Amino acid sequence: MPIYRLSKDLAFPDPSLSEEDGLLAIEGDLSPERLLLAYSNGIFPWFSDDEPILWWSPNPRFIIYPKDIRISHSMKKLIKKNTYKVSFDTCFREVISNCSNVRKDTGTWITNEMIEAYCILHELGYAHSIETWFDGKLVGGLYGISIGKCFFGESMFSTMDNASKVAFITLGKALEEKGFSIIDCQVHTNHLESLGAVFMPRETFLEVIKKGISISPLKLSL
């Protein structure tokens, strides 16, 4: 199938037209309007500094239901000990920057352009960070996009053992309490699989998010 070149118009081709690897379109921009339209249609940007903006919609999709997050016995003990403190939306830029630094070892896809675009989404109330602290120092966390009752996870980082897991488990609990239907993990990783993530056909995924996106923005708190 052809790879579509986006114009200035706010529109995307149907996700079913993506390549076998999930690549759907190139170029366009990272404006808040385009990013929100993309996520609402099961599409996300993923590219490096030396590439044009690339837009993806993999099939199948890797997702996790908040109620199904798997918490090991050792993680339950760690959380109960309150070794780490967790917060929401206190230092979004620091979290996404840390995620970017982690990726630099293998070629980052969180470019400076993306950092600025997602910081704008954070200011608008759509992008959120979950932070893990130890002795007052940021040691882990993750960020993603919330539209309605769907959370689209983007990236996580950890400088201490299990710090990102604690953030993810805390996020899952908060989303479950708020009746969220799904956390989009995008593509498979062993780390997310160990937490309970599973594959979902793209067609089913698009049906799920279509039902969930027409609800008010998320407000996270502990």
Rosetta blueprint (number, residue, H / E / L):
1 M L
2 P L
3 I L
4 Y E
5 R E
6 L E
7 S L
8 K L
9 D L
10 L L
11 A L
12 F L
13 P L
14 D L
15 P H
16 S H
17 L H
18 S L
19 E L
20 E L
21 D L
22 G L
23 L E
24 L E
25 A E
26 I E
27 E E
28 G L
29 D L
30 L L
31 S L
32 P H
33 E H
34 R H
35 L H
36 L H
37 L H
38 A H
39 Y H
40 S H
41 N L
42 G L
43 I L
44 F E
45 P E
46 W L
47 F L
48 S L
49 D L
50 D L
51 E L
52 P L
53 I L
54 L E
55 W E
56 W E
57 S L
58 P L
59 N L
60 P L
61 R E
62 F E
63 I E
64 I E
65 Y L
66 P H
67 K H
68 D H
69 I L
70 R L
71 I L
72 S L
73 H H
74 S H
75 M H
76 K H
77 K H
78 L H
79 I H
80 K H
81 K L
82 N L
83 T L
84 Y L
85 K E
86 V E
87 S E
88 F E
89 D L
90 T L
91 C L
92 F H
93 R H
94 E H
95 V H
96 I H
97 S H
98 N H
99 C H
100 S H
101 N H
102 V H
103 R H
104 K L
105 D L
106 T L
107 G L
108 T L
109 W L
110 I L
111 T L
112 N H
113 E H
114 M H
115 I H
116 E H
117 A H
118 Y H
119 C H
120 I H
121 L H
122 H H
123 E H
124 L L
125 G L
126 Y L
127 A E
128 H E
129 S E
130 I E
131 E E
132 T E
133 W E
134 F E
135 D L
136 G L
137 K E
138 L E
139 V E
140 G E
141 G E
142 L E
143 Y E
144 G E
145 I E
146 S E
147 I E
148 G L
149 K L
150 C E
151 F E
152 F E
153 G E
154 E E
155 S E
156 M E
157 F E
158 S E
159 T L
160 M L
161 D L
162 N L
163 A H
164 S H
165 K H
166 V H
167 A H
168 F H
169 I H
170 T H
171 L H
172 G H
173 K H
174 A H
175 L H
176 E H
177 E H
178 K L
179 G L
180 F L
181 S L
182 I E
183 I E
184 D E
185 C E
186 Q E
187 V L
188 H L
189 T L
190 N H
191 H H
192 L H
193 E H
194 S H
195 L L
196 G L
197 A L
198 V E
199 F E
200 M E
201 P L
202 R H
203 E H
204 T H
205 F H
206 L H
207 E H
208 V H
209 I H
210 K H
211 K H
212 G H
213 I L
214 S L
215 I L
216 S L
217 P L
218 L L
219 K L
220 L L
221 S L
222 L L
